[in-house]
Amino acid sequence: MKNPNHIPVWIVSGLFGSGKTTLLERWAAEVAGRRFIFIVNEFAAVDVDTSTLAKHGAEIMAMPGGDIFGGWPAEIEEILRQIVTYEELPEFAETPAVEGIIIEAGGMTDPRGLQKLLTNSHLAAWFNVAGVLTLVNPNRLFLALSHLPTIRAQVESATWLLLNKTDLYEEFQL
């Protein structure tokens, strides 16, 4: 592999409507021209996220079908293996190494599953989980924490927890 270090992987999680697409779009604009690959979880019938990120020139791999980490389908492992294979091909030796992978996880995703996948599939030799960024809306957080174990897992495993859309609430509500 061209890059002797592990490729860092960041997970962006949060319930539907928490602002993941907006955050990813800003991230894509920030790293434009660099080798970051966005793996986009596309739950809807119409792929909105991929076209939104593509306008910034981001390298995108779409993962259709909703919750990409639910049961850890073989597709996510295959996408990561494709990245490793591409990086090791001699004809791409002059191509800059991948600097990072950003995975947009579904709203009902337990981010801790990625490390299990990397370990069990031996992909941990190439990738490491650099962090989990979980976006939450103030009005949904406490309800979600008490009724949705997956959201609790997202909050508990977060490296960064972003309380988003705070401009919609009064200070006493926050």
N, CA and C atoms as an extended XYZ file, in Angstrom:
522
Properties=species:S:1:pos:R:3:atomname:S:1:resname:S:1:resid:I:1 pbc="F F F"
N         0.849       -1.176        0.000 N   MET     1
C         0.000        0.000        0.000 CA  MET     1
C         0.887        1.229        0.000 C   MET     1
N         0.524        2.239       -0.743 N   LYS     2
C         1.325        3.456       -0.846 CA  LYS     2
C         1.460        4.168        0.487 C   LYS     2
N         0.398        4.223        1.216 N   ASN     3
C         0.405        4.893        2.509 CA  ASN     3
C         0.712        3.844        3.585 C   ASN     3
N         1.873        3.920        4.236 N   PRO     4
C         2.221        2.879        5.202 CA  PRO     4
C         1.367        2.931        6.467 C   PRO     4
N         0.729        4.041        6.707 N   ASN     5
C        -0.136        4.157        7.887 CA  ASN     5
C        -1.540        3.689        7.552 C   ASN     5
N        -2.306        3.462        8.568 N   HIS     6
C        -3.704        3.105        8.366 CA  HIS     6
C        -4.454        4.276        7.738 C   HIS     6
N        -5.446        3.951        6.933 N   ILE     7
C        -6.329        4.983        6.384 CA  ILE     7
C        -7.373        5.288        7.453 C   ILE     7
N        -7.460        6.541        7.883 N   PRO     8
C        -8.452        6.866        8.911 CA  PRO     8
C        -9.870        6.859        8.334 C   PRO     8
N       -10.791        6.356        9.143 N   VAL     9
C       -12.204        6.300        8.771 CA  VAL     9
C       -12.990        7.056        9.831 C   VAL     9
N       -13.790        8.000        9.361 N   TRP    10
C       -14.681        8.729       10.259 CA  TRP    10
C       -16.109        8.329        9.940 C   TRP    10
N       -16.901        8.153       10.985 N   ILE    11
C       -18.319        7.820       10.833 CA  ILE    11
C       -19.123        9.053       11.220 C   ILE    11
N       -20.077        9.415       10.368 N   VAL    12
C       -21.009       10.489       10.676 CA  VAL    12
C       -22.360        9.826       10.907 C   VAL    12
N       -22.880        9.948       12.123 N   SER    13
C       -24.146        9.306       12.458 CA  SER    13
C       -25.131       10.328       13.009 C   SER    13
N       -26.374        9.910       13.110 N   GLY    14
C       -27.433       10.767       13.625 CA  GLY    14
C       -28.752       10.390       12.998 C   GLY    14
N       -29.807       10.711       13.688 N   LEU    15
C       -31.142       10.412       13.176 CA  LEU    15
C       -31.428       11.162       11.881 C   LEU    15
N       -32.403       10.687       11.142 N   PHE    16
C       -32.860       11.358        9.938 CA  PHE    16
C       -33.222       12.799       10.291 C   PHE    16
N       -32.725       13.744        9.495 N   GLY    17
C       -33.032       15.149        9.739 CA  GLY    17
C       -32.102       15.846       10.710 C   GLY    17
N       -31.044       15.164       11.137 N   SER    18
C       -30.143       15.776       12.116 CA  SER    18
C       -29.112       16.708       11.485 C   SER    18
N       -28.970       16.653       10.152 N   GLY    19
C       -28.040       17.548        9.472 CA  GLY    19
C       -26.821       16.861        8.886 C   GLY    19
N       -26.859       15.530        8.756 N   LYS    20
C       -25.706       14.788        8.241 CA  LYS    20
C       -25.328       15.228        6.830 C   LYS    20
N       -26.302       15.380        5.945 N   THR    21
C       -26.000       15.748        4.558 CA  THR    21
C       -25.360       17.124        4.480 C   THR    21
N       -25.854       18.075        5.242 N   THR    22
C       -25.279       19.421        5.249 CA  THR    22
C       -23.837       19.373        5.745 C   THR    22
N       -23.602       18.625        6.806 N   LEU    23
C       -22.249       18.496        7.328 CA  LEU    23
C       -21.330       17.848        6.286 C   LEU    23
N       -21.790       16.784        5.654 N   LEU    24
C       -20.977       16.102        4.647 CA  LEU    24
C       -20.667       17.015        3.467 C   LEU    24
N       -21.639       17.814        3.072 N   GLU    25
C       -21.418       18.738        1.963 CA  GLU    25
C       -20.321       19.754        2.324 C   GLU    25
N       -20.351       20.257        3.522 N   ARG    26
C       -19.321       21.213        3.955 CA  ARG    26
C       -17.959       20.531        4.060 C   ARG    26
N       -17.961       19.303        4.528 N   TRP    27
C       -16.721       18.537        4.645 CA  TRP    27
C       -16.132       18.296        3.254 C   TRP    27
N       -16.995       17.915        2.304 N   ALA    28
C       -16.545       17.673        0.926 CA  ALA    28
C       -15.951       18.939        0.317 C   ALA    28
N       -16.561       20.076        0.572 N   ALA    29
C       -16.032       21.342        0.052 CA  ALA    29
C       -14.678       21.652        0.677 C   ALA    29
N       -14.535       21.350        1.946 N   GLU    30
C       -13.292       21.633        2.670 CA  GLU    30
C       -12.117       20.793        2.154 C   GLU    30
N       -12.375       19.556        1.764 N   VAL    31
C       -11.289       18.670        1.329 CA  VAL    31
C       -11.227       18.540       -0.196 C   VAL    31
N       -11.901       19.419       -0.902 N   ALA    32
C       -11.919       19.364       -2.369 CA  ALA    32
C       -10.494       19.335       -2.908 C   ALA    32
N       -10.264       18.453       -3.862 N   GLY    33
C        -8.947       18.325       -4.468 CA  GLY    33
C        -8.024       17.369       -3.740 C   GLY    33
N        -8.463       16.850       -2.619 N   ARG    34
C        -7.667       15.884       -1.853 CA  ARG    34
C        -8.314       14.512       -1.962 C   ARG    34
N        -7.613       13.455       -1.564 N   ARG    35
C        -8.107       12.083       -1.708 CA  ARG    35
C        -8.876       11.623       -0.467 C   ARG    35
N       -10.079       12.099       -0.354 N   PHE    36
C       -11.007       11.612        0.666 CA  PHE    36
C       -12.135       10.913       -0.072 C   PHE    36
N       -12.544        9.766        0.419 N   ILE    37
C       -13.644        9.028       -0.198 CA  ILE    37
C       -14.825        9.069        0.755 C   ILE    37
N       -15.970        9.464        0.225 N   PHE    38
C       -17.209        9.510        0.994 CA  PHE    38
C       -18.032        8.286        0.639 C   PHE    38
N       -18.358        7.473        1.639 N   ILE    39
C       -19.264        6.345        1.444 CA  ILE    39
C       -20.604        6.806        1.982 C   ILE    39
N       -21.555        6.939        1.065 N   VAL    40
C       -22.834        7.550        1.394 CA  VAL    40
C       -23.910        6.482        1.502 C   VAL    40
N       -24.568        6.487        2.621 N   ASN    41
C       -25.684        5.591        2.882 CA  ASN    41
C       -26.927        6.219        2.269 C   ASN    41
N       -27.509        5.566        1.298 N   GLU    42
C       -28.668        6.152        0.617 CA  GLU    42
C       -29.892        5.311        0.877 C   GLU    42
N       -30.756        5.839        1.729 N   PHE    43
C       -31.976        5.129        2.113 CA  PHE    43
C       -33.119        5.430        1.148 C   PHE    43
N       -33.164        6.643        0.650 N   ALA    44
C       -34.274        7.084       -0.200 CA  ALA    44
C       -34.184        6.465       -1.591 C   ALA    44
N       -35.316        6.435       -2.277 N   ALA    45
C       -35.358        5.924       -3.646 CA  ALA    45
C       -34.591        6.830       -4.596 C   ALA    45
N       -34.565        8.129       -4.295 N   VAL    46
C       -33.827        9.092       -5.100 CA  VAL    46
C       -32.545        9.442       -4.348 C   VAL    46
N       -31.407        9.251       -5.000 N   ASP    47
C       -30.107        9.469       -4.381 CA  ASP    47
C       -29.776       10.957       -4.361 C   ASP    47
N       -30.052       11.602       -3.233 N   VAL    48
C       -29.835       13.039       -3.087 CA  VAL    48
C       -28.415       13.326       -2.605 C   VAL    48
N       -27.947       12.586       -1.623 N   ASP    49
C       -26.648       12.865       -1.013 CA  ASP    49
C       -25.505       12.779       -2.010 C   ASP    49
N       -25.505       11.765       -2.862 N   THR    50
C       -24.408       11.580       -3.810 CA  THR    50
C       -24.288       12.770       -4.744 C   THR    50
N       -25.399       13.230       -5.291 N   SER    51
C       -25.334       14.371       -6.210 CA  SER    51
C       -24.958       15.658       -5.474 C   SER    51
N       -25.364       15.790       -4.231 N   THR    52
C       -25.014       16.963       -3.433 CA  THR    52
C       -23.511       17.022       -3.202 C   THR    52
N       -22.906       15.890       -2.872 N   LEU    53
C       -21.466       15.854       -2.615 CA  LEU    53
C       -20.657       15.929       -3.903 C   LEU    53
N       -21.190       15.383       -4.971 N   ALA    54
C       -20.462       15.347       -6.246 CA  ALA    54
C       -20.173       16.743       -6.784 C   ALA    54
N       -21.006       17.705       -6.482 N   LYS    55
C       -20.773       19.052       -7.004 CA  LYS    55
C       -19.516       19.686       -6.423 C   LYS    55
N       -18.959       19.076       -5.374 N   HIS    56
C       -17.711       19.558       -4.790 CA  HIS    56
C       -16.520       18.740       -5.285 C   HIS    56
N       -16.776       17.804       -6.190 N   GLY    57
C       -15.707       16.985       -6.743 CA  GLY    57
C       -15.275       15.849       -5.839 C   GLY    57
N       -16.079       15.518       -4.850 N   ALA    58
C       -15.721       14.457       -3.911 CA  ALA    58
C       -15.767       13.091       -4.581 C   ALA    58
N       -14.880       12.197       -4.145 N   GLU    59
C       -14.943       10.801       -4.561 CA  GLU    59
C       -16.032       10.155       -3.707 C   GLU    59
N       -17.026        9.577       -4.369 N   ILE    60
C       -18.190        9.070       -3.645 CA  ILE    60
C       -18.452        7.629       -4.029 C   ILE    60
N       -18.781        6.835       -3.039 N   MET    61
C       -19.231        5.478       -3.262 CA  MET    61
C       -20.594        5.378       -2.572 C   MET    61
N       -21.636        5.152       -3.347 N   ALA    62
C       -22.984        5.091       -2.783 CA  ALA    62
C       -23.255        3.694       -2.249 C   ALA    62
N       -23.919        3.658       -1.124 N   MET    63
C       -24.316        2.410       -0.490 CA  MET    63
C       -25.834        2.427       -0.367 C   MET    63
N       -26.541        1.919       -1.386 N   PRO    64
C       -28.001        1.972       -1.346 CA  PRO    64
C       -28.585        0.997       -0.326 C   PRO    64
N       -29.765        1.322        0.127 N   GLY    65
C       -30.498        0.366        0.935 CA  GLY    65
C       -30.639        0.685        2.391 C   GLY    65
N       -30.343        1.885        2.784 N   GLY    66
C       -30.629        2.247        4.168 CA  GLY    66
C       -29.461        2.066        5.099 C   GLY    66
N       -29.687        1.357        6.187 N   ASP    67
C       -28.733        1.242        7.272 CA  ASP    67
C       -27.574        0.340        6.861 C   ASP    67
N       -26.447        0.932        6.464 N   ILE    68
C       -25.340        0.136        5.954 CA  ILE    68
C       -24.677       -0.704        7.030 C   ILE    68
N       -24.838       -0.346        8.288 N   PHE    69
C       -24.188       -1.118        9.329 CA  PHE    69
C       -25.124       -2.145        9.961 C   PHE    69
N       -26.373       -2.141        9.580 N   GLY    70
C       -27.314       -3.092       10.144 CA  GLY    70
C       -26.952       -4.498        9.726 C   GLY    70
N       -26.399       -5.270       10.637 N   GLY    71
C       -25.993       -6.623       10.307 CA  GLY    71
C       -24.700       -6.666        9.501 C   GLY    71
N       -24.105       -5.533        9.246 N   TRP    72
C       -22.860       -5.430        8.496 CA  TRP    72
C       -22.899       -6.226        7.213 C   TRP    72
N       -23.620       -5.698        6.230 N   PRO    73
C       -23.705       -6.404        4.954 CA  PRO    73
C       -22.335       -6.499        4.283 C   PRO    73
N       -22.213       -7.507        3.452 N   ALA    74
C       -20.952       -7.746        2.743 CA  ALA    74
C       -20.575       -6.567        1.859 C   ALA    74
N       -21.541       -5.756        1.449 N   GLU    75
C       -21.261       -4.633        0.547 CA  GLU    75
C       -20.281       -3.627        1.144 C   GLU    75
N       -20.402       -3.305        2.413 N   ILE    76
C       -19.492       -2.315        3.007 CA  ILE    76
C       -18.088       -2.888        3.094 C   ILE    76
N       -17.988       -4.164        3.421 N   GLU    77
C       -16.674       -4.807        3.428 CA  GLU    77
C       -16.080       -4.812        2.023 C   GLU    77
N       -16.906       -5.083        1.030 N   GLU    78
C       -16.440       -5.109       -0.360 CA  GLU    78
C       -15.958       -3.725       -0.812 C   GLU    78
N       -16.661       -2.679       -0.427 N   ILE    79
C       -16.234       -1.313       -0.785 CA  ILE    79
C       -14.858       -1.025       -0.200 C   ILE    79
N       -14.646       -1.379        1.047 N   LEU    80
C       -13.347       -1.143        1.674 CA  LEU    80
C       -12.252       -1.981        1.008 C   LEU    80
N       -12.578       -3.215        0.633 N   ARG    81
C       -11.601       -4.058       -0.070 CA  ARG    81
C       -11.261       -3.469       -1.445 C   ARG    81
N       -12.248       -2.896       -2.125 N   GLN    82
C       -11.983       -2.258       -3.421 CA  GLN    82
C       -11.011       -1.090       -3.260 C   GLN    82
N       -11.160       -0.334       -2.202 N   ILE    83
C       -10.264        0.799       -1.952 CA  ILE    83
C        -8.840        0.296       -1.747 C   ILE    83
N        -8.668       -0.757       -0.953 N   VAL    84
C        -7.343       -1.328       -0.710 CA  VAL    84
C        -6.744       -1.836       -2.017 C   VAL    84
N        -7.527       -2.567       -2.805 N   THR    85
C        -7.041       -3.116       -4.072 CA  THR    85
C        -6.589       -2.008       -5.004 C   THR    85
N        -7.395       -0.967       -5.132 N   TYR    86
C        -7.058        0.165       -5.987 CA  TYR    86
C        -5.743        0.797       -5.549 C   TYR    86
N        -5.590        0.989       -4.250 N   GLU    87
C        -4.387        1.627       -3.722 CA  GLU    87
C        -3.135        0.803       -4.014 C   GLU    87
N        -3.270       -0.520       -4.131 N   GLU    88
C        -2.112       -1.388       -4.313 CA  GLU    88
C        -1.777       -1.677       -5.777 C   GLU    88
N        -2.606       -1.269       -6.716 N   LEU    89
C        -2.334       -1.532       -8.126 CA  LEU    89
C        -1.114       -0.732       -8.582 C   LEU    89
N        -0.161       -1.382       -9.244 N   PRO    90
C         1.060       -0.679       -9.669 CA  PRO    90
C         0.796        0.512      -10.587 C   PRO    90
N        -0.205        0.406      -11.441 N   GLU    91
C        -0.477        1.505      -12.375 CA  GLU    91
C        -0.974        2.772      -11.687 C   GLU    91
N        -1.336        2.658      -10.428 N   PHE    92
C        -1.799        3.829       -9.686 CA  PHE    92
C        -0.778        4.267       -8.627 C   PHE    92
N         0.472        3.810       -8.790 N   ALA    93
C         1.524        4.115       -7.813 CA  ALA    93
C         1.772        5.614       -7.668 C   ALA    93
N         1.543        6.362       -8.745 N   GLU    94
C         1.783        7.814       -8.694 CA  GLU    94
C         0.575        8.593       -8.188 C   GLU    94
N        -0.566        7.929       -8.049 N   THR    95
C        -1.771        8.577       -7.548 CA  THR    95
C        -1.620        8.818       -6.047 C   THR    95
N        -1.969        9.990       -5.566 N   PRO    96
C        -1.857       10.227       -4.119 CA  PRO    96
C        -2.661        9.191       -3.331 C   PRO    96
N        -2.128        8.811       -2.196 N   ALA    97
C        -2.807        7.840       -1.341 CA  ALA    97
C        -4.098        8.432       -0.783 C   ALA    97
N        -5.035        7.562       -0.510 N   VAL    98
C        -6.281        7.996        0.124 CA  VAL    98
C        -5.943        8.555        1.504 C   VAL    98
N        -6.421        9.765        1.764 N   GLU    99
C        -6.146       10.423        3.043 CA  GLU    99
C        -7.156       10.043        4.118 C   GLU    99
N        -8.344        9.634        3.690 N   GLY   100
C        -9.355        9.274        4.670 CA  GLY   100
C       -10.651        8.846        4.019 C   GLY   100
N       -11.452        8.166        4.804 N   ILE   101
C       -12.771        7.693        4.390 CA  ILE   101
C       -13.774        8.315        5.352 C   ILE   101
N       -14.847        8.869        4.798 N   ILE   102
C       -15.931        9.404        5.617 CA  ILE   102
C       -17.171        8.590        5.285 C   ILE   102
N       -17.725        7.939        6.282 N   ILE   103
C       -18.902        7.094        6.075 CA  ILE   103
C       -20.110        7.770        6.703 C   ILE   103
N       -21.112        8.001        5.881 N   GLU   104
C       -22.386        8.518        6.389 CA  GLU   104
C       -23.222        7.318        6.778 C   GLU   104
N       -23.405        7.155        8.073 N   ALA   105
C       -24.133        6.005        8.599 CA  ALA   105
C       -25.619        6.316        8.680 C   ALA   105
N       -26.412        5.303        8.639 N   GLY   106
C       -27.854        5.479        8.761 CA  GLY   106
C       -28.249        5.903       10.160 C   GLY   106
N       -29.438        6.442       10.264 N   GLY   107
C       -29.923        6.934       11.541 CA  GLY   107
C       -30.066        5.877       12.610 C   GLY   107
N       -30.208        4.632       12.215 N   MET   108
C       -30.370        3.554       13.185 CA  MET   108
C       -29.145        2.647       13.205 C   MET   108
N       -27.983        3.254       13.118 N   THR   109
C       -26.725        2.532       13.037 CA  THR   109
C       -25.974        2.586       14.349 C   THR   109
N       -25.438        1.457       14.773 N   ASP   110
C       -24.542        1.421       15.922 CA  ASP   110
C       -23.118        1.521       15.378 C   ASP   110
N       -22.459        2.666       15.542 N   PRO   111
C       -21.132        2.867       14.958 CA  PRO   111
C       -20.072        1.885       15.452 C   PRO   111
N       -20.302        1.298       16.624 N   ARG   112
C       -19.309        0.366       17.170 CA  ARG   112
C       -19.129       -0.854       16.283 C   ARG   112
N       -20.083       -1.122       15.430 N   GLY   113
C       -19.998       -2.277       14.547 CA  GLY   113
C       -18.897       -2.178       13.515 C   GLY   113
N       -18.487       -0.962       13.161 N   LEU   114
C       -17.436       -0.822       12.156 CA  LEU   114
C       -16.129       -1.426       12.643 C   LEU   114
N       -15.756       -1.167       13.871 N   GLN   115
C       -14.507       -1.739       14.392 CA  GLN   115
C       -14.566       -3.258       14.383 C   GLN   115
N       -15.725       -3.817       14.716 N   LYS   116
C       -15.891       -5.275       14.673 CA  LYS   116
C       -15.693       -5.790       13.256 C   LYS   116
N       -16.283       -5.084       12.279 N   LEU   117
C       -16.130       -5.491       10.884 CA  LEU   117
C       -14.669       -5.437       10.470 C   LEU   117
N       -13.977       -4.346       10.797 N   LEU   118
C       -12.575       -4.217       10.414 CA  LEU   118
C       -11.727       -5.333       11.026 C   LEU   118
N       -11.985       -5.655       12.273 N   THR   119
C       -11.228       -6.706       12.955 CA  THR   119
C       -11.540       -8.076       12.372 C   THR   119
N       -12.813       -8.408       12.259 N   ASN   120
C       -13.218       -9.731       11.783 CA  ASN   120
C       -12.839       -9.991       10.331 C   ASN   120
N       -12.794       -8.954        9.512 N   SER   121
C       -12.484       -9.118        8.089 CA  SER   121
C       -10.996       -8.894        7.795 C   SER   121
N       -10.214       -8.613        8.830 N   HIS   122
C        -8.779       -8.325        8.713 CA  HIS   122
C        -8.498       -7.026        7.966 C   HIS   122
N        -9.512       -6.189        7.789 N   LEU   123
C        -9.319       -4.886        7.156 CA  LEU   123
C        -8.689       -3.878        8.118 C   LEU   123
N        -8.587       -4.249        9.391 N   ALA   124
C        -7.930       -3.373       10.363 CA  ALA   124
C        -6.449       -3.196       10.037 C   ALA   124
N        -5.911       -4.041        9.160 N   ALA   125
C        -4.528       -3.865        8.712 CA  ALA   125
C        -4.393       -2.623        7.830 C   ALA   125
N        -5.509       -2.130        7.261 N   TRP   126
C        -5.475       -0.980        6.364 CA  TRP   126
C        -6.222        0.233        6.901 C   TRP   126
N        -7.248       -0.003        7.707 N   PHE   127
C        -8.122        1.081        8.152 CA  PHE   127
C        -8.186        1.133        9.675 C   PHE   127
N        -8.397        2.332       10.196 N   ASN   128
C        -8.700        2.460       11.618 CA  ASN   128
C        -9.823        3.476       11.783 C   ASN   128
N       -10.641        3.247       12.786 N   VAL   129
C       -11.720        4.187       13.077 CA  VAL   129
C       -11.092        5.392       13.774 C   VAL   129
N       -11.083        6.520       13.069 N   ALA   130
C       -10.475        7.741       13.601 CA  ALA   130
C       -11.429        8.493       14.515 C   ALA   130
N       -12.735        8.315       14.286 N   GLY   131
C       -13.688        9.008       15.127 CA  GLY   131
C       -15.116        8.821       14.667 C   GLY   131
N       -16.010        9.122       15.578 N   VAL   132
C       -17.446        9.065       15.310 CA  VAL   132
C       -18.018       10.436       15.642 C   VAL   132
N       -18.631       11.051       14.646 N   LEU   133
C       -19.287       12.339       14.832 CA  LEU   133
C       -20.788       12.088       14.804 C   LEU   133
N       -21.443       12.314       15.926 N   THR   134
C       -22.881       12.091       16.021 CA  THR   134
C       -23.594       13.428       16.114 C   THR   134
N       -24.542       13.636       15.205 N   LEU   135
C       -25.347       14.848       15.198 CA  LEU   135
C       -26.681       14.549       15.866 C   LEU   135
N       -27.111       15.453       16.722 N   VAL   136
C       -28.397       15.281       17.394 CA  VAL   136
C       -29.158       16.605       17.378 C   VAL   136
N       -30.472       16.504       17.310 N   ASN   137
C       -31.352       17.666       17.424 CA  ASN   137
C       -31.820       17.757       18.868 C   ASN   137
N       -31.843       18.955       19.430 N   PRO   138
C       -32.245       19.105       20.827 CA  PRO   138
C       -33.620       18.517       21.139 C   PRO   138
N       -34.567       18.679       20.235 N   ASN   139
C       -35.926       18.234       20.542 CA  ASN   139
C       -36.093       16.725       20.482 C   ASN   139
N       -35.146       16.015       19.904 N   ARG   140
C       -35.285       14.569       19.773 CA  ARG   140
C       -34.351       13.788       20.686 C   ARG   140
N       -33.362       14.445       21.229 N   LEU   141
C       -32.308       13.736       21.929 CA  LEU   141
C       -32.812       12.905       23.101 C   LEU   141
N       -33.519       13.495       24.040 N   PHE   142
C       -33.907       12.755       25.237 CA  PHE   142
C       -34.914       11.652       24.930 C   PHE   142
N       -35.830       11.923       24.017 N   LEU   143
C       -36.775       10.885       23.605 CA  LEU   143
C       -36.038        9.738       22.934 C   LEU   143
N       -35.124       10.072       22.050 N   ALA   144
C       -34.368        9.050       21.327 CA  ALA   144
C       -33.501        8.230       22.276 C   ALA   144
N       -32.861        8.886       23.224 N   LEU   145
C       -32.000        8.167       24.161 CA  LEU   145
C       -32.779        7.171       25.001 C   LEU   145
N       -33.987        7.539       25.365 N   SER   146
C       -34.761        6.658       26.236 CA  SER   146
C       -35.494        5.552       25.482 C   SER   146
N       -35.748        5.737       24.186 N   HIS   147
C       -36.540        4.749       23.448 CA  HIS   147
C       -35.795        4.043       22.323 C   HIS   147
N       -34.648        4.545       21.938 N   LEU   148
C       -33.921        3.957       20.814 CA  LEU   148
C       -32.506        3.587       21.244 C   LEU   148
N       -32.266        2.325       21.524 N   PRO   149
C       -30.936        1.903       21.983 CA  PRO   149
C       -29.817        2.244       20.997 C   PRO   149
N       -30.128        2.261       19.720 N   THR   150
C       -29.106        2.571       18.729 CA  THR   150
C       -28.644        4.013       18.858 C   THR   150
N       -29.561        4.927       19.138 N   ILE   151
C       -29.183        6.322       19.306 CA  ILE   151
C       -28.321        6.477       20.556 C   ILE   151
N       -28.684        5.759       21.594 N   ARG   152
C       -27.844        5.763       22.801 CA  ARG   152
C       -26.437        5.278       22.449 C   ARG   152
N       -26.331        4.242       21.619 N   ALA   153
C       -25.021        3.729       21.194 CA  ALA   153
C       -24.266        4.777       20.383 C   ALA   153
N       -24.967        5.524       19.537 N   GLN   154
C       -24.315        6.576       18.757 CA  GLN   154
C       -23.754        7.655       19.669 C   GLN   154
N       -24.529        8.058       20.657 N   VAL   155
C       -24.091        9.109       21.584 CA  VAL   155
C       -22.938        8.602       22.447 C   VAL   155
N       -23.062        7.380       22.960 N   GLU   156
C       -22.027        6.832       23.831 CA  GLU   156
C       -20.713        6.587       23.091 C   GLU   156
N       -20.783        6.249       21.814 N   SER   157
C       -19.559        5.960       21.066 CA  SER   157
C       -18.999        7.186       20.352 C   SER   157
N       -19.675        8.311       20.468 N   ALA   158
C       -19.248        9.516       19.745 CA  ALA   158
C       -17.923       10.049       20.266 C   ALA   158
N       -17.047       10.348       19.327 N   THR   159
C       -15.835       11.085       19.637 CA  THR   159
C       -16.199       12.556       19.769 C   THR   159
N       -17.113       12.973       18.880 N   TRP   160
C       -17.656       14.329       18.882 CA  TRP   160
C       -19.172       14.227       18.837 C   TRP   160
N       -19.830       14.985       19.681 N   LEU   161
C       -21.284       15.047       19.701 CA  LEU   161
C       -21.668       16.472       19.331 C   LEU   161
N       -22.383       16.620       18.240 N   LEU   162
C       -22.759       17.941       17.755 CA  LEU   162
C       -24.245       18.153       17.993 C   LEU   162
N       -24.560       19.083       18.886 N   LEU   163
C       -25.938       19.486       19.119 CA  LEU   163
C       -26.280       20.455       18.002 C   LEU   163
N       -27.056       20.013       17.058 N   ASN   164
C       -27.301       20.745       15.820 CA  ASN   164
C       -28.660       21.441       15.847 C   ASN   164
N       -28.812       22.417       14.988 N   LYS   165
C       -30.059       23.167       14.814 CA  LYS   165
C       -30.465       23.920       16.076 C   LYS   165
N       -29.478       24.341       16.838 N   THR   166
C       -29.764       25.044       18.087 CA  THR   166
C       -30.389       26.415       17.846 C   THR   166
N       -30.257       26.925       16.637 N   ASP   167
C       -30.840       28.232       16.330 CA  ASP   167
C       -32.376       28.176       16.317 C   ASP   167
N       -32.937       27.000       16.346 N   LEU   168
C       -34.388       26.837       16.309 CA  LEU   168
C       -35.016       26.827       17.705 C   LEU   168
N       -34.175       26.944       18.754 N   TYR   169
C       -34.672       26.808       20.116 CA  TYR   169
C       -34.228       27.974       20.976 C   TYR   169
N       -35.016       28.235       22.001 N   GLU   170
C       -34.663       29.257       22.972 CA  GLU   170
C       -33.581       28.684       23.894 C   GLU   170
N       -32.807       29.574       24.498 N   GLU   171
C       -31.711       29.135       25.344 CA  GLU   171
C       -32.186       28.230       26.482 C   GLU   171
N       -33.314       28.559       27.104 N   PHE   172
C       -33.803       27.745       28.221 CA  PHE   172
C       -34.174       26.330       27.754 C   PHE   172
N       -34.574       26.172       26.485 N   GLN   173
C       -34.890       24.851       25.971 CA  GLN   173
C       -33.627       24.017       25.772 C   GLN   173
N       -32.564       24.700       25.393 N   LEU   174
C       -31.306       23.983       25.177 CA  LEU   174
C       -30.704       23.547       26.496 C   LEU   174
